[in-house]
Amino acid sequence: MNLKLKPEILVHSFSDFSGCVFFNIINGQTFALAITATELQEFISSGLANPKWDSSLITRLAELTDAI
């Protein structure tokens, strides 16, 4: 499964690469997740969540992507 970030979502890695900040260009919502860009890419590429992630992180990621 190949997921994509929704077109209205911009993502930027923290300077120390410990996580990412997400910005919704439509509603202005900004939030940070403790997920590296590499982990995000792996999730988008495979659609499989890392077993160490809690359910709230997985839910948030699903909201950012075209996952149903």
C-alpha positions in Angstrom: 0.0 0.0 0.0 1.4 3.4 -0.9 -0.1 6.3 1.0 0.3 10.0 0.4 0.2 13.0 2.6 -2.9 15.0 1.9 -2.1 17.9 -0.4 -2.9 20.5 2.2 -0.4 19.1 4.7 3.2 20.4 4.7 5.8 18.6 6.8 9.2 19.7 8.1 11.7 17.8 10.2 13.0 19.2 13.5 16.5 20.5 13.3 17.7 17.6 15.4 15.7 15.1 13.3 13.9 13.8 16.4 10.4 14.4 14.9 8.4 16.4 12.5 6.0 19.3 12.5 3.0 19.3 10.3 1.1 22.3 9.0 -2.4 22.3 7.4 -2.4 25.1 4.8 -6.2 25.2 4.7 -7.1 25.5 8.4 -3.8 26.6 9.9 -3.5 23.7 12.3 0.0 23.0 13.3 1.2 20.1 15.4 4.3 18.1 16.1 4.8 14.3 16.2 7.7 12.4 17.6 8.2 10.5 14.3 11.3 10.9 12.2 11.1 11.7 8.5 12.4 8.2 7.8 9.7 6.6 9.9 7.1 8.8 8.2 8.3 7.7 4.7 8.3 4.1 5.8 4.7 4.5 7.0 3.7 6.2 3.8 5.4 3.6 1.6 4.1 0.5 3.4 1.0 1.6 5.2 2.2 -0.3 8.2 2.6 1.4 11.5 5.7 0.8 13.7 4.7 -1.5 16.6 6.2 0.9 19.1 3.8 3.7 18.2 0.7 4.3 20.3 -2.8 4.4 18.9 -3.1 8.2 19.0 0.0 8.6 16.8 -1.3 6.1 14.3 -4.7 7.9 14.3 -3.0 11.2 13.7 -0.9 9.8 10.8 -4.0 8.3 9.2 -5.7 11.8 9.4 -2.6 13.3 7.6 -2.7 10.7 4.8 -5.2 9.3 2.3 -5.5 6.2 4.5 -9.1 5.3 5.2 
